[in-house]
Amino acid sequence: MSEQTRELREQVRERYAEAAVRASTGAAASCCGGGCNSEVPDLTGGLYDAAARSSLPAEAVLASLGCGNPVAVAELREGETVLDLGSGGGIDVLLSARRVGPAGRVYGLDMTEEMLALAQANAQQAGAANVDFLKGHIEAIPLPANRVDVIISNCVINLSVDKPAVFAEMFRVLKPGGRLGISDVVAEDQLTVAERAERGEYTACIAGALSFAEYRSGLAEAGFTDIEITPTHEAAENMHSAIVRADKPAGRLTGVVGPAARVRRAG
């Protein structure tokens, strides 16, 4: 990893650590700015509806830094195993845990100690016994291969310093026939990397965003099929919050074992 890459990752970690501290004191923080967190009617249902917000710990809602509501479009089912990449304060983990029920399981992966501590406290407050929080990076998911039915993520993959590694790891840990339901920021294809950087900082979920074509090709190269990228609302000029769906083909077992997991149970 280059020094520049390490610096970017550390900047992201610091920003999210600060957001976790703010949320724990009752203050909200935004990753993507007004465009991403505005209540715009879209495919995600305008982010989180009032009923969902009121049923969760306030700190989980305040720590939500996403650009959509992946749980609303992931079509989770009873008994499924779900992985949330960049789980933050745990809002999507807790919503997913309700949908999959006691027979299901939800993993939340985050690299930030402060977010993990906040998510653990939120899960305990919500009484969620079917969740686990893992410390690690989304480029090296600490789970074995073929482990989860669904992967969700909310405005996090754009922050990765190695997106091909993220796509490969998602494919590895999904079971054959598994699927993605992701919210992310995506750039229109004509924008250069420099033009994306002009529209916002890397840590603000803008400069590191892939284009629509780059996202599709990256997922396809990792082995995903049935790729759909649906823009929902504008995050910056010629850049959009979007829902990303894709499938891991049935019968495509992967045999690589991931790094050892550091698991924190909420029960």
WOHU-V534387 format. One line per field, one symbol per residue. ss: DSSP state (~ for helix, > for strand, _ for the rest). psi: psi as a letter, one per 20 degrees, with the letter a starting at -180 (. if undefined). A space follows every 50 residues. Layout:
# WOHU-V534387
ss->???
psi->???
This chain:
# WOHU-V534387
ss->__~~~~~~~~~~~~~~~~~~~~~~_________~~~~____________~ ~~~~___~~~~~_______~~~~_______>>>>>_____~~~~~~~~~~ ____>>>>>>__~~~~~~~~~~~~~~____>>>>>_>__>_______>>> >>>>__~~~___~~~~~~~~~~~>>>>>>>>>>>>>>_____~~~~~~~_ _~~~_____>>~~~~~~~~~~~_>>>>>>>>>>>>>__>>>>>>>>>>__ ____________>>>__
psi->prhggggghhggggghgghggghijjqqqpgjahhhjqmppahiklcprh gggijqphhhghjokrjanhhhjilqqpiqpqpoplicijghgghhhhhi ahirqppppqiogggggggghhgghikoikqppqpaqiimplqrqlhqhp prqnlhhhiqinhhhgghhgggiqqpirrqnqprppqqhiprghhghhir rgijjghjqrrgghgghggghiiqrlppooqgrphrpkqqpqppqrqpqq imqpjpprqpqopoqi.
